[in-house]
Each structure stands twice: as structure tokens, then as C-alpha cells.
Amino acid sequence: MTENLGELTITRELPGTPADAFEAYFEPERFVCFWGPVGTHVPLESVTVEAEVGGRYDSTMVVDETGEQYPVKAEIAEFRAGESFTMVEEGSGMRSTLTFTELGEGRTRVVLHQTGVPEMFRGPEAEAGLNSSFDRLVEHLAGRN
């Protein structure tokens, strides 16, 4: 049986510099402040982030209401400090690339591009969840500027 795999791209504008936004993904204490949609959290002890090609990028998202856990185990396939990184999830092989671009005037554009995305992670609900996480990132970064 062949899975229906596809692509997903989300572009958002963030406050602050590309370096600050990038670092938020690689400092576990900051990552847990924004990762996952509203109504979830990521326990700090579940986060392993190794900022290098071949490094781990693991975390577990927990649904606040039910306690359901969604672990993600991934390997960093590409890494350009302050600019972009790509992680590949174990099992599914889904690739997620985040690219950070300076817009000037203290603004950054982030583009999330995913390939090998199963259909269940491409619908409006999945996109809303990712945008909710980006909303939380905007709040986190705005509080630092």
C-alpha cells in the first residue's frame, strides 16, 4: 500500500533577528515555550537538541487535557547556523526545513517546508496546529525584544 505523501509550506513573519528565531529552536529552555499548538506542552526533560548535522532533534508533545503524548524523534540532515536547518523524522522519513531570512527593521521571515508529509498531517487542522505553534513563537520572541 502506498501512502499519499505530499508537501506543506507555511510562511510567517517574526519579530527580531533570524539568529534569535533560529536559536529558539536550539535552546531547549526556549523551545518548550512555544513548540506545539495551544493546549499542549513539551516537558523540558523530553527535549534533546544537538545543533549539528547528524545531531538529534527529539521532543515529546503532551496534550494538556488528556495527557496523550506525541514523541518526535528526528535527525538533523542539514544545518546552517542562524539561517536554516532540516530534520528528518525517524519512521516516517518526513523532512522539515526551516529557513530564516532577515527582512530589516527587526523582522524575520520563517518558511517551514515539509516533504514526505502523510495526508493526515497536511489538512486544515494540521496547518492550524502549526500556525498556532508559530503564534506562540511570535509571542515568545516579542517578549524578548
Phi, psi and omega per residue, in radians:
M1 nan 2.258 3.135
T2 -1.665 2.261 3.093
E3 -1.302 2.625 3.061
N4 -1.510 1.617 -3.111
L5 -1.719 2.609 -3.117
G6 -2.666 -2.785 -3.106
E7 -2.196 2.754 3.091
L8 -2.533 2.342 3.082
T9 -2.300 2.301 3.068
I10 -2.255 2.298 3.108
T11 -2.069 2.291 -3.141
R12 -2.390 2.731 3.040
E13 -1.830 2.387 -3.085
L14 -2.170 2.649 3.008
P15 -1.354 2.604 3.063
G16 1.666 -3.009 -3.071
T17 -1.544 2.769 3.035
P18 -1.008 -0.688 -3.123
A19 -1.064 -0.735 -3.134
D20 -1.161 -0.774 3.126
A21 -1.105 -0.768 3.130
F22 -1.034 -0.828 -3.110
E23 -1.064 -0.538 3.132
A24 -1.036 -0.522 3.121
Y25 -1.390 -0.264 -3.057
F26 -2.029 0.042 3.034
E27 -1.931 1.844 -3.044
P28 -0.874 -0.673 -3.121
E29 -1.131 -0.475 3.089
R30 -1.526 -0.726 -3.118
F31 -0.928 -0.748 -3.092
V32 -1.205 -0.252 3.128
C33 -1.300 -0.365 -3.027
F34 -2.354 -0.293 -2.995
W35 -1.260 2.309 3.129
G36 1.711 2.726 -3.138
P37 -1.236 2.875 3.058
V38 -0.956 2.402 -3.109
G39 1.671 0.103 3.070
T40 -2.294 2.885 3.006
H41 -2.571 2.851 3.101
V42 -2.133 1.975 3.099
P43 -1.105 2.324 -3.113
L44 -0.930 -0.696 -3.088
E45 -1.181 -0.215 3.129
S46 -1.563 -0.081 -3.025
V47 -1.684 2.196 2.976
T48 -2.218 2.051 -3.117
V49 -2.274 2.091 3.122
E50 -2.112 1.850 -2.978
A51 -1.349 1.249 3.116
E52 -2.910 2.751 3.066
V53 -1.063 2.285 -3.082
G54 1.561 -0.105 -3.122
G55 -1.334 2.823 3.123
R56 -1.421 2.611 3.023
Y57 -2.486 1.409 -3.002
D58 -2.055 2.525 3.043
S59 -2.851 2.884 3.079
T60 -2.236 2.093 3.080
M61 -1.558 2.342 -3.121
V62 -2.072 2.257 3.081
V63 -1.331 2.131 -3.047
D64 -1.002 -0.771 -3.025
E65 -1.253 -0.662 -3.009
T66 -1.912 -0.347 -3.062
G67 1.412 0.024 3.099
E68 -1.016 2.466 -3.095
Q69 -2.023 2.433 3.127
Y70 -2.230 1.572 -3.139
P71 -1.338 2.518 3.026
V72 -2.180 2.187 3.060
K73 -2.082 2.163 -3.082
A74 -2.498 2.837 3.073
E75 -2.093 2.453 3.111
I76 -1.379 2.082 -3.092
A77 -1.669 -0.526 3.111
E78 -2.449 2.519 -3.084
F79 -2.630 2.048 3.016
R80 -2.226 1.745 -3.023
A81 -0.851 2.250 3.097
G82 1.362 -0.103 -3.062
E83 -2.106 -0.911 -3.086
S84 -2.868 2.782 2.975
F85 -2.667 2.686 3.090
T86 -2.205 2.333 3.046
M87 -2.147 2.568 3.129
V88 -2.075 2.135 -3.108
E89 -1.337 2.370 3.057
E90 -1.133 2.558 3.103
G91 1.537 -1.158 -3.070
S92 -1.448 -0.496 -3.079
G93 1.324 0.091 3.129
M94 -1.062 2.315 3.129
R95 -1.825 2.279 3.086
S96 -2.148 2.139 3.100
T97 -2.038 2.246 3.032
L98 -1.969 2.237 3.141
T99 -2.139 2.288 -3.072
F100 -1.988 2.205 -3.085
T101 -2.241 2.304 3.095
E102 -1.172 2.243 3.085
L103 -1.829 -0.175 -3.065
G104 1.546 2.901 3.122
E105 0.921 0.641 3.077
G106 1.219 0.539 -3.129
R107 -2.212 2.615 3.138
T108 -2.325 2.454 2.996
R109 -1.738 2.309 3.017
V110 -2.040 2.355 3.074
V111 -2.101 2.155 3.020
L112 -1.766 2.112 3.093
H113 -2.171 2.126 -3.133
Q114 -2.038 2.437 3.040
T115 -2.208 2.772 -3.090
G116 1.188 0.576 -3.049
V117 -1.536 2.108 3.063
P118 -1.057 2.604 -3.080
E119 -0.911 -0.680 -3.107
M120 -1.113 -0.307 3.136
F121 -1.829 0.262 -3.126
R122 -2.054 -0.120 -3.067
G123 -1.332 3.105 -3.127
P124 -0.988 -0.643 -3.135
E125 -1.145 -0.762 3.127
A126 -1.145 -0.728 3.135
E127 -1.142 -0.672 3.100
A128 -1.109 -0.677 3.107
G129 -1.110 -0.765 3.107
L130 -1.126 -0.745 3.123
N131 -1.135 -0.607 3.080
S132 -1.091 -0.715 3.095
S133 -1.133 -0.710 3.076
F134 -1.126 -0.647 3.069
D135 -1.020 -0.753 3.128
R136 -1.148 -0.631 3.090
L137 -1.128 -0.751 3.100
V138 -0.999 -0.808 3.113
E139 -1.060 -0.769 3.141
H140 -1.068 -0.825 -3.116
L141 -1.198 -0.666 -3.140
A142 -1.102 -0.610 3.124
G143 -1.214 -0.245 -3.125
R144 -1.712 -0.266 -3.066
N145 -1.760 nan nan
